[in-house]
């Protein structure tokens, strides 16, 4: 299954990187290009052809109500980091997770601009271009903190700033790349140690969640025992259990419960 998904993603990347595109604003600071739509359509068509009966959940198109009730479900972000994409930053990825009975089984995150392919299968480890990767063992004071400040819901930004300020003084530095799947994958490769964002959808994190945990990292949310795939939620992640416990305590201090429904 993994090899098939990787092949499909590589072909989809040719659509992502080839030719011109148009940009439409979906909402405040939330953009979509015709490339997002075309890549998702291609992924839907090819994945459902390769795996008949699979459910499909994507960011740009409506999906069947029973998609997550199937034995297998694809959870897809056709271009994670669309704003980066429209500014030629080369920090955008295609993200595909395959769930089995609602749990991540396969994860693929591909940056075609750097040709970095992050992959994982449940129980088989995480890889970058076929070389096994593992989270770093850096302690808190040496940690790099990936975060964001709620671009699409600026009414939630204050808590994010307060968390960022407190964590900043306890760590080495902060990075804000604007692409969740890539940041979590970077953590899996030892390029960062902490992650928090207050409102993410399943297609943002599902593939990279598996890559991170298979690389030895930790990921969670609040109000639920683990991330779920039916609604947006905060995502907290770290390289070690000690750093994860530290960060989730900081988050819950300012965000004790999920402050939104959708």
N, C-alpha and C positions, 0 to 999 in steps of 0.2 A: 504493500500500500504506500509506504513512504516514497519509494522510488518513482511510483506513478505520479504522486502529488508533486514531487520535485520537478519532474519532466513537464507537467502541466504549468507549473509556476514559471519555469524558464521560458516557455512559449508565451505566457501572458506578459512577461517582462518586455518582450519585443513590441507588444502593443503599447505598453506604458512609456517606453523610451523612444518610439518611432514617430516622426512627423509632428505636425502642429496640434494645438489643442485650444479649446475655449474654456473660459472660467465663468461660473455662475455662483452667486452668493446665496447659500441656503438659509442663512440667519446671521446674526451678529458675529463677525469674524469667523464664520463657518463657510468654507468654500468647497465647491465640487467642480471637477473638470469633466469633459466628455471622455477623457481617458479613464477616470474612475469608473464611469458607467460601462465603458467598453471592456475594461479588464474584468469587472465583476460578471458581466454577461458571458465572457469567454470562460471564466472559471466555473460558473454555474453549468454551462453547457458541457464542458469537458469532464468535470468531476461527476456529474450525474450520469454521463455516458459511461465513464470508467467504472462507476460503482452504482449500478441500478438500484433504485429504492432508497438511496441516501437522502436525508433531509438537507436543506441548504438555507443558511442564515447569512445574509450579507448586509453591508451598511447602506447601499444605495438603492436597493430594490425591495419591494414588499416580499415577504416570504410566507410560506404556508403556515397556518396556525399550529399544525402538528409537526413541524420540522424538528423540534427538539424532542419529540416523542418517538422518533425513529430509532432503530438500533444504532445506526450511524448518522451523524450530522456533520456537515462541513460548516465551519464558522469562519467567515472571510472578511478581511478588509482589503479591498483592491489596491488602494494606495493609502497607507498610513503615513501621515505627514504631507497632506495635500498642500498646505500653505508653503511648506518647504519646497515642494515640487514646483509650484508656480513661481518661485523665486530662484530656481536653479541652484539650490543648496546641496543637492546630491545626498540629502538625508531623508529619503522616503523609501518605503518597503512595501512589498506584497506579503500579506500575512494570511496563512491558511492553517486552521486547526481541524482535525477530524476527531469528533467525540464518539465514543462508544458507550451506549447506555448513560449518556450525560457526563462522561468523564473524558478528559483529553487522552487520546491514544497516539496521535501524530501531530507534530507541530513543525511548520516550515515558515521561516521569515527570511526574505531575500531582498537584498539591496543591489539592484542591477548596476548602479553607478560605481560601486566598489567591487562588484562580483563576490560579495560575502553572502554565503548561503548557510544560515543557522538551521539546524534540524534536530529533531528528537523523536524517539519512539518510547512509549511508556516502558520502563524497566530496562532500557538498553543504552541509557546515557545520552548526552547532548554533544553535538558536533558543529564545528565551523569548517566548511569546505572539507568534510570527511576526516578532520582531525578532532579528536575528543577534547572537550573543553570542561573547565571546572571554575566555579566561583573563586574569588580571591579569599585569603584568610586574614585580610586587613581588619584591624580593630577599629573601633568607632573614631578615635582621634585621627586616624589616617584615611577615613572613608570619604568617598566622593558620593554626593547626594544628588540623584536625578529627581526633578520635580517639575511641576507646572502650577499655574495660578488661575485655573478655571476660566479659560478663554471664552467659552461659549455661555457660561453662567457667571458673569462678573459679580453677581450678588453673593457668590460663595467665596470670592477671592480673599476677603479679610482673614478668614481662618487659615487659608493656605499661606498667606504672608506671615502670620504669627507662628505657624509651625516651622516654616522655612527659617525664620529668624532664630528661633530657639535651637534648631538642629545645626544651623550654620556655625554657631559658637562652639559646638561640641565635635565638629567634624573638620575635615580638611578644606572642602570647597563644595560648591553647588554647580550643577550643569542643568540646562533646560533646553533640550533638543527639539521638543515638540513632536515626538513620535514614540509613543509608548512601546510598541512592539520592538523597536530597535533598542531603546534604552534597557528594557528587560533582557534582551538578548546580549547586549553589551555587558550587563551584570553577569550573565552566565559565562561570559568569556573573561571575567575578572577585570573589566574596565570600569567598574563602579560597584558600590556596595549597598546603597540605600535607594529606595524609590517610593514616592508617594504622589498620587493624584486623586483629587476629591471626587471626580465623576467620570467614569469610563464605562464604555459599553463592551459586551462580550467580544466583539470582533476586534477591539483594541488590544486585548490581552490574552485571549485564549491560546493562541499558538505559542507565544513567548512564555506564558505561564508554564507550559510543559517543558520548554527548553531550559528555563531557569531551574525548575525543581529537579530535572534530570541532571543538571550540572551541580546539584548540591545546595541550591538556594531555597529560600522560604518566601511564600507569598500568601497573603490573606486579605480580609476585608473587615468591616465592622457590621454588627447585627446578624451576621451569618458565620457559621463555622469555617467556611471556605468560600472562595469566589463562586458565584452562580452565573447562569447564562440566560436568564429571563428578564433582566433589568439592569440599568446602570447602577454603579456602586463605587465607593472609594476602593483603591487598590494600594496596599502596603507591601513592600518586598525588601528583602535584605539578603546578604551573603551568608550570615550566620544567625543562629537562634538568638544569641545575645543581642546582636544589632536589630533583629526583627522585634524582639520584645521591647527594646528601647524605643524604636520608632512607633510601634503601635500604641505605646503608652503616651507618647507625645501627641499623636493624632487624636486619641480618645479624649485627651485633656481639652482640646479645642472643638472636636467633632465627636461628641459622645454617641450620637446616633446618625444614621443617614439623613441628611437635611432636605430630602426631596423624594418625590414618588417616581418621577420619570425624568 
